[in-house]
């Protein structure tokens, strides 16, 4: 039974790796035609309450206690308001691929925070080597955009993305410690709802409502972000983070930029050349090395579990 649950957790992690890579493109399309915080507010106000309504009615989920509400509220502000939504603001100034590349540094933040504040999930040498290899690939991609650094708006977008990245890492570690006995669907719904509530004052303070354009692209992007990028992916992330080591789950951040860079090139004509392709190969090699490191630790690699078919027990 535990093996089946772990296999499902790895499938959930794989879904996060793919889906959240596509959301950078959808977010970029949305915030270039719509106020960024309002776009995120509509996204999470549409996803969180809908998921909770389903759980409390059809799913017959009991109402959470006060401590659970507090834990999920803190996580919602850190991960949704200051994390995901801040990336939306940053994408007003930088490309979706660059935002995804910076966010891929989240595993480094996770390890540094874990080593500083807890003795859990200490990485071995092979895991550190894999993370460093993956990071070098990410930095190689990032190096292709250095010419734009002279633009103050571009610098501001980079700064916002780093803040969002750090906030997401802190929120992920927080909920890893506080979320062990909470239904992952309930956790996702509460986090998105509390995050949306915290976005209201930010939108009123920072958004320019004269930028509102209800184009077809905005509507389709918003619907995709609500149904797939929020409800589906956020539930998968909550489940994976509950069942798997935090450092392992954080590897999704190395795959997201690969998906985002390729989609940005195909749809928005963002940069993609031989050097970026090489960087992607190096990044994937880093993920493989980290997977081997977890196999040696005895937790099993996520790639192994992803392609492993459990034999029936006779």
N, C-alpha and C positions, 0 to 999 in steps of 0.2 A: 504493500500500500504506500509506504514512504517513497519507494522507488518510482511509483506511478506519479505521486505528487511532485517529486523532483523533476521528472520528465516534463510534466505540465508547466512547471515553473520555468524550465529552459525554453519551452515553446513560447511562453509569455514574454520572456526576455528577447527572443528572436523577433517577435512581433514589434516590440518597442524599438529595437534596432532599426527596423525597416520603416515603421510608420513615422516615428519622430524625425527621421531623416527627410521625409516628404513635407513635414509641417513647416520647415524653414522656408520652403518655396511658397506654400499657401499663405504663410504669415507675411512674407515680403510683398506678395500681390495685394494682400488686404491693407497693410499699413501705408502703402504708397498712394492709396486712394481714400483712406479713411483714418480718423484720429486713432493713434495706436492703442491708447489705454481703453478707449471706448470699444474698439474692436475686440480686445481681450476680455473686457467686461461682458459684452454680448456673448462671446464664446463660452465663458465659464458660467455665466448666469443661465445660459441655455442648457449646458451639459450637467452641472452639479445638481440643481433642483429636480431635473427630469429623472436622473438616476436615483436620487433619494425618494422621490414620489413612487417610483416603481418598487423600490425595496420595502418601503413602509406599507404599501397597499398589496400589490400582487405577491411580493416576496415575503410579506409578514415579518419583516425585520423589526425587532423590538427597539424602542427609542434608546439611544446611547446614554450612558451615565455622564455626570458632569466632568469627570476627569478625562474621559474620552473626547468630549467636545473641546476641552481646553487643548489637549494634545493635537487634535486635528486642526484646530484654529491656528495654532502656532505654525504648524507645518504648512497650512494653506497660505499664510502670509509669506513665509520664507520661499516656498517653492512656486506658488502660482503668482502672487502679487509681485514679489521682488525677484523672482526667478524668470519664469516663462514670459510674463508680461513685460518685464524690463528688456528682454531680448527683442520683443516686438517694437518697443521704442527705439532700440538700437538699430533695427533694420530700416528705419527711416533714413539712416545715414550711411549704412554699410550694406554690402551684398549679403544674400542669404548664405552663400558658401563661406564667406569670411566669418559670419556669426557662428555657423556650425563648427568651423575649425577651432575657434576660440573656446566654444563650449565643450569641445572634445578634451580639453584639459581637466575636466571634472574628476577623472580618476586620480590625477595627481593631488588635487585638493583633498579628495577622500582619504588617500593614504596619509597625507600630512596631518589631517585632523584626527584620524584614527590613532596614529602613532602618538600624537600629543595628548589626547584626552582619554584614550582607552587602550587596554592591552589586548583587545579582541582582534582577530583576523590580521595578525602581523604578517606582512608579505615575506616570502623567502627571496633568495637572491635571483632566482629565475623570473619570478613575478616582477621584481624591480627592473630587471633587464628588459623584459617584454614591454613594460610601461614606458621605459626610456626609449626603446626602439619605436614604439608606436608614436610617442611624442615627437621624435625626430622627423617622422614622416609628416606629422601634422605641421610642424614648424617649416618644413620644406614647402608645403602648400601655402602656408602663410607668407613665406618669403616672396612669393610671386605677386603679392599685393602691396609691397613696401613702398612703391612709388607714390601711393595715394596718401601716405602718412603726413604730407605737408598740409593737407586740408584739415582745418580745425574741427569741422563737422565730422569728418571721418575719425579723428582722434577721439571725439566725444562718444561716437558710436562704439569704438573699441573699449573705452572706459566703462560704458554702461554694460557691455557684454561681460566683462570681467567681474563686475559687481554681481550681475545676475548669476554667473557661473558659481561664484563663491557662495551665494545665498542658497542656490539649489543644493550644493554639496552639504552645507550645514543642515538644511531641512531634511535631506535624505538620511543623514546619520541620526538626526533627532527622531524621525519616525521609525527608523530601524529599531531603536531602543524602546520606543513607546507603542509600537503597533503590533506586537506579537499576538495579542488576543483580540484583535479587531478584524471584522470581516473586511477583506480588501475592497469589495464593492462599496461598502459603507464608508471606508476611509477615503476612497477616491471621491465619492459624492460630497462628503463633508469638506474635504480640502478644497475642492473646486468652488463650493458654495461660499465658504469663508474667504477664499481668495478673491472671489468676485465682489463680495461686500467691501473688502479693503480697497478694491480698485475704484470704487465710487468717488471718494475724495480726490484720488490722484487724477482721475479723468476730469473732474470739475476744475481742478487747479491747473492742469498742464495741457489738456487737449484743446485744439482749435476746432470748434464745431462747424466752422465755415468750410472745412475740408471734407465734410460728409458727402460721399458720392455713392448712391445706391446702384452701382453698375452690376451687370451680370457676373463679372469676375469677383467682385466683393461678396456677393450673395453666395456664389458657389464655394468660394474660399471659406466663408464663415460656416456654411453647412458642413463642409468637410472637416473643419477644425472642431466643430461641436461633436459630430457623430463618430468620426474616426480618430482624429488627433487628440480628442479629450476623453470621451466616454470609453472607447475601446482601448486606446493606448494607455490611458491613466490607470484603468483597472488592471491591465497587464503589468504595469510597472509596480503597482501596489502589491500585487500577488507575488511577483518575482522578488521584490525587496523583502517580503515577509519570509520567503522560503530559502533564499540563497544568500551567500556572503555578500556584504555591501561592496567590497572591492571588486568582486566578480560582476555584480550587477552594473557597476559604474562603467564597464567596458562598452556598453551601448553607445557611449559618447564618442568612441573611436570609429564606430561604423556610421553613425548619423552624418558626419561631414562628407563621407564618401558618397552617400546617397544624395546629400544636398548639393554637392559640387556638380555631380553628373546631371541632376535635374535642373540646376541653375543654368548649366551650359545648354541643355536641350531646349528649355522653355524660355529663359530670359537672356540667352546669349552671353552668359557670364564666362569668365576665362577658363579654358581647359586646354592644356598642352602636354607635351611629352614629360616635362618635369613634374607636373601635377600627377600624371599617371604613375610615374616612378614613386612619387610620394605616397600614393594610395597603396601600391604594392608593399612598401616598407611598413605602412600602418597595419596592413593585414598580417604581415609577418610578426609584428609586435603582439597582435591579438593571439596568434598561434602560440607564441612563446609564453604568454601569460597563461593560456589554457594548459600548457604542459606543466607550468609551475603549480597550478592547482591540482593537476593529476598527481604530482609528486607529493603534495601535501595530504592527499587522500580524500579530497572533497570531490574529485572528478572534474574533468574539464567540461565547459558548457558546450563546446563543439561536439565532443564525444556524445553527450546526452542528446543533443539535438538530432543527430543522425542515428541514434541507437534505437532499435526496435526491441521492446521487451518481449521475451519468449513466454508463451503461456505456461503456467505451472500445472503439471499433471498430478 
